[in-house]
Amino acid sequence: MTPDPPRTSPGLRHSSAWWPRTPPSTWVRLDNAANIFLATRSDIDTKVFRLAAELDEMVDPAVLQEALDRVYAQYPLFRAVLRQGIFWYYLQESDRHPVVAEDVAPSVTHLYRFDSRDLLFRVLHRGHRISLEVFHALTDGTGALWFFQDLLTEYLGLRHPEEFAAAAPTGRSGVKQEFTVDAFSQWFGSRRGAGAFIEEATTPVGSTSSLVADNAGGPVASHEKASHPHTRSRRVVRVRGRLTPDRRTRVVEVSVPVRPMLDLARAEGVSLTIYLIALFFESLRATRVLRREARTMAVSVPVNLRQFFPSASGRNFFATIRLMHQYGVDSGADSLGAVCRSLDEQFQSQLTQDGLQRKIRRLVRFERHPLLRFIPRPLKDAVLGAVNHLNNRGITVAISNLGRVALPAPADPHVRRMFLHVSAARPQLSAISHGDVLTVSFTSPFVETDYHAAFVRHLTDRGVAVRVNASRVTAQELAEAEGDPSRLETCARRRQR
């Protein structure tokens, strides 16, 4: 079968002369987590996420293109395009070649169009920033981060060869996201017993913050039930607001020094991730009226399964857990510290190999049920979409924390800040840190920024220096920004109580 003629899109271009053609028969089915992204993407939630780095100098597009050419050749997975059959979606290797583009569109806009055969990622540049946007069906946050780290290292090596001459970069070597490796099938697709899984998963369970460092998207475990014993029958708070005029994602970036944030979390005896969740809840409670029948807040938290079941696969390999807190039952249990401890207790109880294994096996069995194999793909999408919609009714917010990111020594000093943006149908908090700067990015499809302001006030009241930058989404904001590009960026200086 001869591949269809290529269709161009921003940041992508076909160049068969540059890249050798791959036999179109090289294909693989989507992994277990990826299918939900196809069934649930929408005009509001594009299932695209962005990794970005702010450098200490203006980006050179020509050098960035050369760096992309070199790194792209090492990642067969990123050459994939998405195809659809009668019963399932699948990835197929292509001969397309990515071309860097200027970052002029809103963050996390659509990457995949119906059977378009475009690449599922794009590399963008603007000013001091380099950005990588990825369609979540291709890979998760960890897989994208591997690619992005290599891209940044290669770019900075080309820009500053004299610095890299003395100390060659020591980036990832060996396997770089093989096209056919599916960690879900590798670990959960056979009849191997539980003992084999535990024996081979030699990586010990670490801190919660090191494990919540994977998915850059919303919940995939769409068939899971709420695990908190006191909230199964309670209505969960759902955040509503005025949609942005053209459905673009509102992004609010909050940059803070890492050390004071760690100190605040340690003062409550929890990880940074748990502290951010509790503060997110508190910010919503301070700005939104909680109805008597809906005082429970729930958060979806992704867990990097590579920490439990080692895999070098760059494809999606994560699960989600759900944490909850019911306000108004006991006023003493609603303080920030009490909520932190409650969430941490729930998190630790769910974060076990046995628990995660049972959850994933259930999802894999559902996906591979003999009857479902012969249901046409559009009907499967409709079923998954309906199930996901019901599941979303039990989630207030979502959070993703990619943790601390570092580059090889010669490249690392040239990066000032890193960012993670995730498309979202509800409020989403995404965290990533580099050096001594933690950046928390709020994304949502709504115009309002009330809980963002409450989040910032909480930190500044505790003496944390905060820098805030908000994307422009309304006609008035866009018009005002034309005269003063920095109008929407503010710095809240350190202040005392």
N, C-alpha and C positions, 0 to 999 in steps of 0.2 A: 504494500500500500504506500503510495506516495504522499508525503506530508503536504498539508494544505499550505498555500502561500502565506507568508507571515503577515501579521497585522501590527502596525506600529502603535506604541503608546508612550506616554511620557517616561523617559528614562530607559527605554528599551529600543533596540534596533537589531535587525537581522543582518548578519554578515557571514555568509557561508564561506567566503574566501579566508576569513580569519580563523574560523573554528571548523575542524573536520566533522563531516556528517556522521551522526550516530544512527545505527540501524533502528528504524522506527519500532521494531518488535521488542526493544528493551523497555519493559514496563513493569510496574509493581502496584499492587492494590494499596489504597490508603491505610494508614495505621488506625488503630481503634479510636484514638482521640480525634483524628482529623475529620472523620465523617460528620461529627456534630457541627463543625464550623461551616461546612457546605450547606447543611440543612437549616441553619439558623442565622446566616448573614442577612443583612437588610440594608436599606438606605441609611439608617441611623447607625447600626453596628456593622461595620465593614469587615470585622475579624482581621484587621490589619494592626500590627504594632510597630513602633518605631524605636530604634536605638540611635542616640545621637551623642556626639562628642564635640565639645567646644575647645578649640585649640588656641595656642598663644600667638597665632599668626593667621593671616588670610589664607583661605584654601586656594590652591592652584589646581584648576579643573583638569589640565593636561596631565599633571603628575598623578592626580587621583585616578584618572582613567588608566594610566599605565599600571598603577598598583592594583586596580580592580581586575585588569586583564590577567595579572600574575596569580592573584588569589583565586579568581574564578576557575582557573584551570585545575586547581587542587581540590575543588569541591564538586564532585559529580552530582550531589543532591541538588545543588542550586541550578543545575542545568535543566531541571525537570519542568515540564508544563503539565497542566491538569487536564485530563480527558474524562469523558463519561461514557459508560456503556449502558446497556439495558438494565443491569442489576446493581452496578456499583460504579464508583469513581475510581480512577487510577492515575498514577504519575507515569509520565513517559519522558525519557531523555530526549533532548532536542539539540539542534545545532544553532540555537539563537545566541546572540552575544549581547551582553548588557552594556549600555552606554550611560555614563553619569549625566545628570541633568541638574539644572538650577532648581532650587527649592522655592517654588513660587505658589504652590497649591496649599490648602490647609493640611494639617498633619493627619495622617492615617486615612487618607481617601482610598477609594476602591482600587484594588490591584487586579482582582479576577473578574472577568466578564464571561458570560455563558459560553463555554467551550471556545474561548478566544485563542488558546495556545500561546499566550504570552508567558514570559517568565514570571515567577511568583514573588519577585523581590525587585527593589529599585534602590539605587544609590544616588543621594542628592547632596548638594552643597549650597551654602549660602553664608557669605561673610566668613566667620571663623568656625562655622559648624559643618561637620560631615554627618549625614544621616543615612541609616539603613532602614528601609521599611520592608516588612515581610508579611505575606499572607499566612495566617496561622495554620492552614492545612498542610503547609510545607514543613514547618519546623516549629519548635517552641523557643522560649527565651534563651535557654542554655545553648541550643544549637545555633541560633542566630548570633549569640554573643561570641561563640568560637570564631565564626566567620568575620564578625566585626572587629574583633581584637586583631586578627591577622591582617585585615584590610588597613587598619590604623597603623599597625607596626610597619607594614610594607610601604605605606604612603610616607610616613615620617622617616623611614630609612632612605627613601629616594630623595626626600627634601633635604636631609641632613646626612649625607654619606660620610662626612668626616667624623661625625659622632659615632656612627655605627662601625667604622673601620676598626677601631680598637676593641670593641666588644660586640661580636655578632649577636643579633637578636636570637633569643631562645624561645620562640613561639611554639605552638603545638606542632608536633611532627608525627609521622606515621599516618594512621588512618584519619582522614579528614572528611567525615560524613559520607560514607559509602552509600550509594544510591539504593541498594536493595535491602540493607539491614533494617529490620523492624524490631525494636526492642520488645514490644508487646508480644509479638509472635515468638521471639527468642525465649522469653521468660514464661509466658502464659499460654502459648499456643499448642503445647504438647501435653502429655499425660504424666509428666514428671511430678513426683510427690512433693509435699511441703518440705520434707527434710532436705531435698536437693536444693530447693530455693534458698533455704536458710544457710546451708553449708557454703554455697557459692557466693552469697552476698556477704563478703568478708569485710566491707566497709562498716565500721561501727556507727551506731546512731549518734549523731552529734547534737549540737544545740539547735533549737528551733529556727534560729535566724539563718543557719547554714543550710537548712533543708528547704525552707521556703524561698527558693532561689531559682525558679524554673519558668513556669508558664507566664507569658505576658498576656494572658487573656482571661476570659471569664470562665465559669464552671463548665467542665465537660462531663463530669459524673452526673449526667442529667437524670439518672434513675435512682440516685441515692436519697435516703430519707433523713430528715433531721434527727440528730442523735441526742440532743439535749433533752433530758427526761421531763422537764417542766414546760417545754414550749412546743410540743408537737401539735397540740390543739389550739395554740394561740395564733392570732393573725400577726403577721410580720409587717413591720413598718416598710412602706414602699415610698421612695423619694420621687416626688413629681415636680415638674417645673414647666416653664415655657420653652418649647423646642426652638433651637436656633433657626433662623429664617430659611437657610438652604440646607439644613440637616448636617452642617459641619460640626465636628467635635470641638467643644470648648476645652481648652487646655490652660491650666493654671499651674505654673512651675514655682515651687517653694524651695529655695536653696538655703541650707543651714550648715554650720560647722558640725562635724561628726561628733566630736568629743562631748559637748554639752548634751546632745541627744542621747548618747550612750549613758551619760550620768543620770539623766532623768529616768531612763528605762531601768537602770540598775537600782535606783532608789526605790523602785516598786518591786524589785526582785524578778523582773521578766526580761525577755528579749526585746530588741528594738522593734521587731515586727509586731509583737503583741501590744507593745506600748502605742504604736501607730494606729492599730485597730481600735484600741480603747479611746484614744484621742479623737479618732474619726467619729466614733459613736457619740462621744461627748459633744463634738462640734455640731452634729446633726440635732442632738437633743436640745442644744442651746438656741437653735435657730428655727426649728420646726416644731409645731404643736403636735404632741403625741396623743392621739385619741385613746380613750379608755380601753377600747376593744383591740387596739393595736399598739402595744408598748414594747414589743419584742423586736430587737434588732439582730440581724443575722449577716454574717460575712462569709464569703467564699474564699478559701485560701488554697492556692496551688502548692503541691509538694513535688519536689524533684525526685523522681523514682530512682534516678541513677545513684542516689545516696544509699539505697537499699539493695538494688539489683543492678550491679555494675554493667554499664554498656557504653560503647563508644559511638553508638548511633546518634546521628544528628537530627533524626526525625522526632516527632512528638513522643515524649515519654514522661508523663506526669499524671497525677491524680489530684482531686480536690477534696478538701474536708470543709465542714461547715461548723462555725462557732456562733453561739447565740448568747444574748443577755436580755432578760425581761426586766424592764424598769417598773418602778412603782410598787413592787411586792414588799420590799424592805428598804426604807430610805438609807439605812446604813450600808446596804450592799450596792448602792448606786454611785458611790464616789469613784473617782478615776482609779484609785489604787485597788478598790474592791473589784471593779470590773476587770482590771488587768489580771488579778489573781484568778478570777473565775474563768476568763478566757484561756489563761495559761494552763489551768487544770484540764479543761476540755481538750486543749490542743495536745497535751502530753498523753492523754488517755487514748486519743485516736491515732497518734503518730507511732504506730508499731508495725513491724513487718507483717505479722499475722493479720492485723486489721486491714492494712492496705492490700495484702494479697487476696483476701476474701472479696474486698470491694472490686478489684480489677478483674478477678476471675468471673464475678457476676456479670460485669459489663461485657467481657469478651464472650461469655456464653450467650448473652442476649444478642450480640452482634452476629454470632455464627450459628444461631439457631437454624435447623434445617428448613423450617417453614419460611424464615425471613430471606433465605438465600434466593428464593424464587419469586419474591415480591419485587415488582418493577421499582427502579430507583426513585422516580418521582413520588411514588406512594410511600417509600421508606422515608424520603425527605419530609413529607407531610406528617408522618407519625412522629419522627424525631423532633420536628419543629413544635408539634403540639405538646409532647412530653417536656421539652425544654421550656416552653411557655409556662406550663404548670409549675415546673421546678423554680423558675425565676420569681414566681409569686412568693416564694419562701426565702428570698434573698434581698437584703437591703442594700448592701454595698459589696464590692470585691476589692481584693488587694493582691498585688504582686510585688515581691521584693527580690531583686536580682543580687542583692548583697554588694560586697566590695569588689570592684573591678580594678585590676592592675595590668599594665603592659610591661614588656621587657624594659630593663633599666634605661637604655638610650632613648626610648620613645616616651616613657611615662611622664617625664617632666614637661613635655609639650602639651599635655592634656590638662585643661583647667577644671572642667566639669563634664559629667555624663548625664544623660537623660533617658528616661523610658516613658513613652506614651502608648496608651492602649485604647483602641476604640471601645466604646461602651454604650450599652443601652440603659445603664444606671450609673450612679456615681462609682468611680473606680479610682483607687489610689495605687500608684506605681512608684516604687522606691529603688534607687540605685546610688552607690557612692563611689567616689574616686578621690584618692588622697585624703584630704581633710574636709571634703565637701560632700554632704548628703543632699540629693535632690529628690524631692517628693513631688510627683506630677499628678494632679487631679484631672481626670477627664470625665466628661458627661455630655449628653446631647442637649443640655439645658443652658439657658442664658444666665440664670441666677448664680451668684457667687457668695451667697450669705454664709454657708458653712465653711467655705474657704477662709473667709475673714475671721470667723470664730477660731478656726484652727491656728491661724497666724497669731491672733491675740493671745491665745493660751501660751504660745512659745515666747512671745515678746514679754509677757507679764512675768515670765520666769527667767528673764535676762538673756534669752537666746537671740542673737542677731539673725535677722531673716531678710532674704531678698526675694521679691515676688515679681513674676512676669506672667501676664495673662494674654492669651490670644484674642484677637478681635473677631467678633462673630456677628454683631448687629450693624445695620447700616450707619447708625450714628457713630459707633466706635470706629468703623472703617473710615468714615469721613473725617473724624477728628484726628486720626492717626496720620492722615495725609499731610497735615501741617506740622505735626510733631510726632515723629516715629517712636519716641521714647515715652510718650504720654502715659501709656498703660503700664510702664515698668516703674515700680516703686521699691524703695529700700526702707525697711523698718529697722532703725538703729537700736542698739542695745539700750534698754532702759531698766530702771529699778521699779520694784513694786511701789 
